[in-house]
Amino acid sequence: MEIYLDNAATTRPYPSVVQAVAESMEHVYGNPSSLHKIGLEAELLVTEQRKTIAEGLGCEPECILFTSGATESNNLALRGAAAVYGKRKPHIVVSAVEHASVSNTLDALEAQGFRVTRVLPDSEGRFTSKEFLQAITEDTCLISMMAYENETGHRLPVSSVFTTLRKRYPHIIRHCDFVQGFMKDPTTVDLLAADLLSVSAHKIHGPKGIGALYVRKGIRLQPILTGGKQEKTIRPGTEAVPLIAGFGEAVRQHENKLYDLGKRTERCYTALESRLREMDGITINRFMEGTAYILNFSVQGIRSETMLHFLESKGIYVSSGSACAKGARSHVLSAYGISNDRADSALRVSFSGENTVEEVIALTEAVAQGQRQLIHK
């Protein structure tokens, strides 16, 4: 038995995605920058997938830049925008619960002389628009907020904050890490009021190593790589055509069944939440509205790693937080004011449309068994 419940870390590629990647490697192997027929075939494939991904975000294809993944997209957005717009306005506002590819990048920018304000949730663990807007100063050049926080699934008030900023402070660049929302939340870039937006393929059953950055028309970025003229010279380097083919196929698969996928995950989330609330020694780590794709909970008295490996022995795979943290204590849970003991026993369950309520039942039964066997060891 294998029950995979770590989909916020990565997802199993769809069979059609694997096929699209393989067929591209075999039949569309040209360099998209080459001027001959084989190169043109590769260029046409890239153009087609760029259009598909743009449709998924509700934007024009020319606003999509391909990258190696969300980490590069976030770095390019933050470093590139700060270099252009932060010379005279060196202040950046960010939530305190961002993914490491945002938070660590801003640490690096801070070391270069930028001032960074990290907005914490309120005393009840909730984010509101007010705190972000109060953090804005006369020399703010950039704000970055993820749409859905990747450890607890909380929804941040991106649309509300960004829409207000667009009206009051149109000079401030607005970046959103949309990795946990892309092709799960039908929100478009216009509804989010984002200037820059990062997405990744492997979170939606696509291949690893490919992502995209939406760049609103008129926004300038300083490249973080130098090389050729690919991707408008903003992201030079030969495009990964097979991975781009797989990315486009993953988006098409989701477009065809977005509603059904959402309903399936909602059923799984509701079943898990209900069963956990009936169990002793369990605390659900959620304080505000969020996605049904992620549920974080703590098992009193049992360290995350211990329970994680117990579940693994039963063929059930969850995580103790962001995969990028590699087991380190979560800065995200600390930002919410969760105690160290509770954070050290936290598990993250993350769903895809392939999961079932029967798998949820198996998970909770295994957790209960783990409590009985591990808590007094």
RAFEN-V331304 format. One record per pair of residues at least 12 apart in sequence whose ideal C-beta (glycine too) atoms are under 7 Angstrom apart, sorted by the first residue. I is the first residue (numbers start at 1). J is the second residue. D is the distance in Angstrom with one decimal. If there is no record, write none. Layout:
I_J_D / I_J_D
This chain:
1_315_4.2 / 2_315_5.1 / 3_315_6.1 / 3_316_4.5 / 3_317_6.8 / 3_359_4.6 / 3_362_6.0 / 3_363_6.6 / 4_317_5.0 / 5_316_6.7 / 5_317_6.1 / 5_318_5.0 / 5_349_4.8 / 5_350_6.4 / 5_351_6.8 / 5_355_6.6 / 5_363_6.5 / 6_317_5.2 / 6_318_5.8 / 6_319_4.8 / 6_350_6.0 / 7_293_7.0 / 7_350_4.5 / 7_351_5.9 / 7_352_4.2 / 8_150_5.6 / 8_180_6.4 / 8_293_6.9 / 8_294_5.5 / 8_348_6.6 / 8_350_3.5 / 9_319_5.7 / 9_323_3.9 / 10_202_4.9 / 10_203_7.0 / 10_208_6.8 / 11_202_6.5 / 11_203_6.2 / 11_204_6.6 / 11_205_4.6 / 11_352_5.4 / 12_205_6.5 / 13_205_5.6 / 13_206_6.6 / 13_207_6.1 / 14_205_4.5 / 14_250_6.3 / 14_253_5.4 / 16_249_5.5 / 16_253_6.4 / 17_205_6.2 / 17_206_5.6 / 17_207_6.5 / 17_246_4.6 / 17_249_4.9 / 17_250_5.2 / 20_245_4.6 / 20_246_5.1 / 20_249_4.1 / 21_207_5.7 / 21_242_4.6 / 21_243_6.7 / 21_245_6.0 / 21_246_4.2 / 24_45_6.6 / 24_241_5.6 / 24_242_4.1 / 24_245_4.0 / 25_242_4.6 / 28_41_5.4 / 28_42_5.3 / 28_45_5.2 / 28_241_6.0 / 30_42_4.1 / 31_238_5.7 / 32_46_5.2 / 32_239_5.3 / 32_241_6.5 / 33_228_6.9 / 33_230_6.5 / 33_238_7.0 / 42_241_5.0 / 45_241_6.1 / 45_245_6.0 / 46_239_5.5 / 46_241_6.2 / 46_244_5.5 / 48_248_6.8 / 49_244_4.9 / 49_245_6.2 / 49_247_6.1 / 49_248_3.2 / 50_64_5.1 / 52_248_4.4 / 52_251_5.2 / 52_252_6.0 / 53_212_5.6 / 53_247_6.6 / 53_248_6.4 / 53_251_5.6 / 56_182_7.0 / 56_183_5.9 / 56_251_4.7 / 56_255_6.5 / 57_188_6.2 / 57_189_5.3 / 57_197_6.9 / 57_214_5.8 / 58_188_3.0 / 58_189_6.0 / 58_190_6.2 / 59_189_5.0 / 59_214_5.9 / 63_214_5.4 / 63_215_5.7 / 63_216_6.4 / 63_217_6.4 / 64_212_5.3 / 64_214_6.2 / 65_212_6.4 / 65_213_4.8 / 65_215_6.0 / 65_231_4.7 / 65_232_7.0 / 65_234_5.8 / 65_235_5.2 / 66_210_6.8 / 66_212_5.6 / 66_231_6.1 / 66_235_6.9 / 66_239_5.9 / 66_244_6.0 / 67_211_4.9 / 67_212_6.3 / 67_213_5.7 / 67_235_5.8 / 68_209_5.7 / 68_210_6.8 / 68_211_6.6 / 69_200_5.3 / 69_209_6.2 / 69_210_6.5 / 69_211_4.0 / 70_101_6.4 / 70_177_6.9 / 70_179_4.7 / 70_198_5.0 / 70_199_6.7 / 70_200_3.9 / 70_211_4.9 / 71_101_4.0 / 72_211_6.6 / 73_198_3.7 / 73_211_5.1 / 73_212_6.6 / 73_213_4.1 / 74_101_4.4 / 74_102_5.1 / 74_105_6.3 / 74_177_5.9 / 74_198_5.1 / 75_101_6.6 / 75_105_5.4 / 75_224_6.1 / 76_213_5.8 / 76_221_6.5 / 76_224_5.6 / 76_235_6.6 / 77_175_4.8 / 77_196_4.2 / 77_198_6.2 / 77_213_6.0 / 78_102_6.7 / 78_105_5.0 / 78_106_6.6 / 78_109_6.8 / 78_144_6.3 / 78_175_6.5 / 79_105_6.6 / 79_109_7.0 / 79_224_5.2 / 80_221_3.2 / 80_222_4.9 / 80_223_6.7 / 80_224_6.3 / 81_142_5.4 / 81_173_4.7 / 81_175_6.9 / 81_196_6.6 / 81_221_6.0 / 82_109_5.5 / 82_114_6.3 / 82_141_6.8 / 82_142_6.0 / 83_222_3.8 / 84_220_4.9 / 84_221_6.4 / 84_222_5.4 / 85_141_4.3 / 85_142_6.5 / 85_173_5.6 / 86_114_6.1 / 86_141_4.4 / 86_142_6.7 / 89_139_4.3 / 89_140_6.3 / 89_141_4.0 / 90_113_6.3 / 90_114_4.8 / 90_115_6.0 / 90_139_6.3 / 90_141_6.9 / 91_115_4.8 / 91_137_5.5 / 91_139_4.7 / 91_140_4.5 / 91_141_6.5 / 92_106_6.2 / 92_109_6.8 / 92_114_5.7 / 92_116_5.0 / 92_141_6.7 / 92_142_4.7 / 93_117_5.0 / 93_119_6.6 / 93_132_6.4 / 93_135_4.7 / 93_136_6.4 / 93_140_6.0 / 93_143_4.4 / 94_106_5.7 / 94_116_6.3 / 94_118_5.7 / 94_144_4.7 / 95_119_5.3 / 95_127_6.7 / 95_145_5.2 / 95_146_6.8 / 95_156_6.0 / 96_118_4.3 / 96_119_6.1 / 96_120_4.8 / 96_335_4.2 / 97_149_4.9 / 97_332_4.6 / 97_335_5.1 / 98_144_6.7 / 98_146_5.7 / 98_177_6.7 / 99_146_6.5 / 99_150_5.8 / 99_177_5.9 / 99_322_6.7 / 99_324_7.0 / 100_322_6.8 / 100_324_4.8 / 100_325_6.8 / 102_144_5.7 / 102_177_5.9 / 117_135_4.6 / 119_131_5.0 / 119_132_5.4 / 119_135_5.5 / 120_335_5.8 / 121_335_6.6 / 121_336_5.8 / 124_287_6.0 / 125_287_3.2 / 125_288_6.9 / 125_336_4.6 / 125_337_6.3 / 126_287_5.6 / 126_288_4.6 / 127_156_5.3 / 127_157_6.0 / 127_288_6.9 / 128_157_6.4 / 129_157_4.8 / 129_160_4.5 / 129_161_5.0 / 129_164_6.7 / 132_161_4.7 / 133_161_6.6 / 133_164_6.3 / 136_169_6.4 / 140_172_5.5 / 141_172_6.6 / 141_173_6.5 / 142_172_6.7 / 142_173_4.7 / 142_175_6.7 / 143_165_6.7 / 143_172_6.0 / 143_174_5.7 / 144_175_4.3 / 145_158_5.0 / 145_161_6.6 / 145_176_6.0 / 146_176_6.7 / 146_177_4.0 / 147_176_5.6 / 147_178_5.0 / 147_180_7.0 / 147_181_4.2 / 147_185_6.9 / 148_180_4.0 / 148_181_4.9 / 148_290_6.6 / 148_291_4.8 / 149_332_6.5 / 150_180_5.1 / 150_322_5.8 / 151_296_5.9 / 151_321_5.2 / 151_322_5.8 / 151_330_6.1 / 151_332_4.6 / 151_333_6.8 / 151_348_5.9 / 152_285_5.4 / 152_286_5.8 / 152_290_6.7 / 152_294_6.6 / 152_296_4.3 / 153_290_3.9 / 153_291_4.4 / 153_293_6.4 / 153_294_3.2 / 153_295_6.7 / 154_288_5.3 / 154_290_4.5 / 155_288_7.0 / 155_289_5.3 / 155_290_4.9 / 155_291_6.7 / 158_176_5.4 / 158_192_5.5 / 159_191_6.0 / 159_192_5.3 / 159_193_6.3 / 162_174_4.6 / 162_192_6.1 / 162_193_3.7 / 162_194_6.1 / 163_193_4.5 / 166_193_4.9 / 173_195_5.1 / 173_196_6.7 / 173_219_6.7 / 174_193_6.4 / 174_194_5.4 / 174_195_4.7 / 175_194_6.9 / 175_195_6.8 / 175_196_4.2 / 176_192_5.8 / 176_194_4.5 / 176_197_4.9 / 177_198_5.1 / 178_197_5.0 / 178_198_6.2 / 178_199_5.5 / 179_198_6.4 / 179_199_6.1 / 179_200_5.0 / 179_203_5.7 / 180_203_6.9 / 180_291_6.5 / 180_293_6.9 / 182_199_4.3 / 182_204_6.4 / 183_204_4.7 / 183_251_6.2 / 183_254_3.9 / 183_258_6.8 / 184_291_6.6 / 184_293_5.9 / 186_258_6.4 / 189_214_5.6 / 195_216_4.6 / 195_219_5.1 / 196_213_6.5 / 196_214_6.6 / 196_215_6.0 / 196_219_6.6 / 197_214_4.1 / 198_211_6.8 / 198_213_5.7 / 199_211_6.0 / 199_212_5.3 / 201_246_6.6 / 201_247_4.1 / 201_250_5.8 / 204_250_5.0 / 204_254_5.7 / 205_250_5.1 / 205_253_6.8 / 206_246_5.3 / 206_247_4.9 / 206_250_3.3 / 207_243_4.9 / 207_246_4.1 / 207_247_6.9 / 209_240_6.6 / 209_243_5.5 / 210_240_5.8 / 210_243_3.7 / 210_244_6.1 / 210_247_5.0 / 221_234_5.6 / 223_235_6.9 / 223_236_6.9 / 225_237_6.7 / 260_353_7.0 / 261_353_3.6 / 264_353_4.9 / 265_292_4.8 / 265_293_5.4 / 265_351_4.5 / 265_353_6.4 / 266_292_4.6 / 267_357_5.8 / 268_351_4.9 / 268_355_5.2 / 268_357_6.0 / 268_360_5.3 / 269_292_4.0 / 269_295_5.9 / 269_351_6.6 / 271_357_4.7 / 271_360_4.6 / 272_295_5.6 / 272_349_6.4 / 272_360_4.7 / 272_364_6.9 / 273_295_6.4 / 275_364_4.4 / 276_297_5.6 / 276_364_6.6 / 279_368_6.3 / 281_299_6.3 / 281_300_4.1 / 281_301_6.7 / 281_371_6.1 / 282_297_5.8 / 282_299_6.2 / 283_297_6.4 / 283_298_4.7 / 283_342_6.4 / 284_297_4.8 / 285_297_6.0 / 285_298_6.2 / 285_333_6.7 / 285_338_6.3 / 285_346_6.1 / 287_336_6.6 / 293_350_5.9 / 293_351_5.3 / 294_348_6.5 / 294_350_4.8 / 295_349_5.0 / 296_346_5.9 / 296_348_5.0 / 297_347_6.1 / 298_342_4.7 / 298_345_4.5 / 298_346_4.8 / 299_345_5.2 / 299_347_6.8 / 299_367_6.5 / 299_371_6.5 / 300_345_6.5 / 301_375_4.8 / 302_345_5.7 / 302_370_6.7 / 302_371_6.9 / 302_374_5.1 / 302_375_5.9 / 303_344_5.6 / 303_345_5.9 / 304_320_3.7 / 304_344_6.3 / 304_345_5.7 / 304_346_5.7 / 304_347_5.8 / 305_320_6.3 / 305_327_6.5 / 306_374_5.9 / 307_347_6.2 / 307_370_5.4 / 307_374_6.8 / 308_320_5.6 / 308_347_6.7 / 310_370_4.5 / 310_374_6.2 / 311_366_5.5 / 311_370_6.8 / 314_366_4.7 / 316_362_6.7 / 316_363_5.6 / 316_366_5.6 / 318_347_5.2 / 318_348_6.4 / 318_349_5.2 / 319_348_4.8 / 320_346_6.5 / 320_347_6.1 / 320_348_6.9 / 321_346_6.6 / 321_348_5.8 / 329_343_6.2 / 329_344_7.0 / 330_343_5.7 / 330_346_6.9 / 333_346_6.1 / 349_363_6.9
